[in-house]
């Protein structure tokens, strides 16, 4: 998608969440199997390395296969606590929200898509935001291709915003919409843990498959809310989007 299409998708996403509330979020978090975190220390000197964005979400999302980063969840319950379960692994790193937003202060809208919940057939929507360091290669790339958000303006960025010094994210109870953050850089995990800016939680209850693989799932092409092109049956030109 080009910038015009991205601006249109951003407008669609903002309209969809206009009735949603917000919840304070103090920590962003990333779920992975224990082995993933063990290798960060044993093989990478405490560095959590960014990886190339896969093809999950909208297949036409500009960031797919273009920039490297690390996915973090921002979904919290009504008390502002991270969700108690994990679909991606039994170990969780939690990083102070204000630290990540200060480390990568430029925030860009990158995707709005939905998938179908297994067994139920219900849809839930996800919004992808990129957090990029000013002046970085990823930041310059995003500046040219993605709508930039003013996170200090709730109207301009209802998905994630800072108000009175507190970070807020969308409430998920009403619309079943989650905001995922793609932090476009490596992170020095051991240093963050030592400085008290991060913590690790073990034995997080798993849901679904309880793990993730590179490649990702595509958006539901039949969704009337977030699809970017008219749906046509499989075998025709635009069945993916």
N, C-alpha and C positions, 0 to 999 in steps of 0.2 A: 504494500500500500504506500502511496505517496503521501506527502504532508496534507494535502487537501482531504484525502480519505481518512487520514488519522484524526484530523480536526473534526470531521463528521462523526467518527466513532467515539471520540471524546465527548462530543455533545450528546450522543445517544446514551453513553454511560452515565453522564451527569443527570440526564432526564430520568433515567431508570432509578437512580438512587435518591431522587429528590425527596422522597417520603421517608427515607431511612434515617434513623437516629445515629448517634455516635457514642463511642465509649473511650474513656482514657486508656491509653496503652503505654506502659512504662518499659516494656521489653519486647524486642523482636526475637524470633527464635527459629532455629533450623534443626530438623529431625533427621537423623541418619542412624544406621546400625553402629554398634559400639566399635566394630573393627575400623570403621571410617575414621573415628576420632583417634584411635590408637595409632593409626598410620600417620596422622598429622604430626604426632610427636616423634614416632620412631623413624619415619622416612622423610619427613619434610621440615624438620627442625622447628616444629610448632607453627608452621605456616599453613593456613587453609587456602589452597590454591583455587583461583577462579577457573571456570571451565566454559567452553563455548556454548552459548545458548542453543538448545535443541529445537525441534520442530513442534513442541507442544503448543497448545492454544491455537490461534488462527494461523493457518499455514502461510498466510500472506503477511503476518506480522513482520515489520522491518527488522527487528532484532534477531530473528531466527538465523543462526549460523553466522552472525556478524560480530557480536561483541561477547566478551567473557564476563562472567560474574558468578555470584552465589545467591541462591534463592533463600529468602527468609519469609516466614509467616508473620502476619500481624493480627490474626483473628484472636479475639479475646471474649471471655464470657461477660455477663452483666456486671461482674465485679472487677473487670479489667485484668483478669488472670488468663494466661495462655490456655488454650483448649487442653483438656486433660489427656487426650488420646493423640496418637500419631499414626498417619498412614505411610510413613516413610522410614521408620526405624525406631528402635527402643531407647535411643539416647538423644538428648536434646541440649543444644547450647543456646543460652539466652543472653542477649547482649542489650545493654541499656539503649533504649530508643534514641535518646538525645545524642548519644555518642555516634551511632551510625549516621544520623542526620547531619551531624557536624562534620564527620569525616567525609561524607559524600553529600554535599549540601544542594546540589542541583538535582531536581526531581523531574522526571519526564513520564508522560503517559505513553504506555507501549502496547496495551492490548485490553480487550474486553471480550470475554468469551464464556461459553457455558459447556458443561459436560453433563452426562446422565449419571445419576447415582445408581450404583449396582443394586440389583434386586428390586428397587422401588420404581425405577423408570422416571423418577423426579429429576428436575434439572437444578443445578446451582451455578451461579455465575462467579467468575473470577476476574479481577482487574489487576493487571500487571503494571507496576511502576518501576522505573529504573532509577537507582540512586548512583550518581556519578560525581567524581571529584572534579571540581572546576579546573580547567586547563588540561585534563587528562585526555588521552586518545579516545577513550570511550565517551567522555564528555563532549568533545568536539564532534564526534560522530553523531551523538544524540541531538546536539544542537541543530544539525542540518536536517534531521529526519523525523524527529519526534516533537510533539507539543510539550513545551516546558510548563510546569505547574508552579504557581505561587502558593506554597504550603502555609503561608502566614495569612492566607485569605480563604476562609471556609467556603465561600461561594465559588471561588475559582478552583479549589481543590477539595471537594467534599469527601473524597476517598481517604485522605490523610492530611491532617492539618495541625498546626501548632497554634494554641490559643491560651493566652495568659501563662505562657511558659510550659504548658502541658501538651503532650502529643495525643491526638485523638484519631481513631480509625472508625470505619463504618461498623455499626452494630449488625450482627449477622442473623438475629432472630427473626426479623420481619421478612426480609427479601432473600435470605440464603445467598448472600454475596460476600465473597472474601477478597481481601486485598493482599496480593503477594508482592514482595519487594525483591528486585534483582540488583544486588549490590555489585557494582561493576568494578571490582578490584579484589586482590588477595586480602586476607586478614591474618594478623599475627595473633593467633588464638592464645598461645601460652602467655604472651605479654598481657593480653586483655584479662586473662584469668588472674594473673599475678597482681594486676592493678585494680582488681575488683570491678572491672567494667563488664565482666561476663561471668557466667557460672554454668556448670554442667549438671544435668539431671540424668540419672540412670533409671532403667526399668520403667520407662514410660509405656503405659498400656498401648498396644498396637490395635489398629483397626484396618479393615480391608486386607490387602496383601501384606501390609506391614513393612514394605520396602519399596524402593523406586529404582528404575533403570533409565539410563540415558536414552532419549528418543521421544518420550512423552506421548500424551494422548491428544488427539486433535479435538477441536471444538465440535459441538453438535451442529451439523450443517443445516438442520431443519428449524432451528430456533428463530422465531419471528422477532425476537428482541435484539439480538446481537449480530445476526448474520450480515455480512457486508456485501453479499451478492444474492440475487434471487436463487432459491433452491430449485434444482432440477433433479430428476431421478438419476441414479448412478449410470454411468456410461455416456452422459452428456457433458458438455464443456465445463459447467460450473457446479459440480456436485459436492465440492469440498468446502465451500466457504459460507 
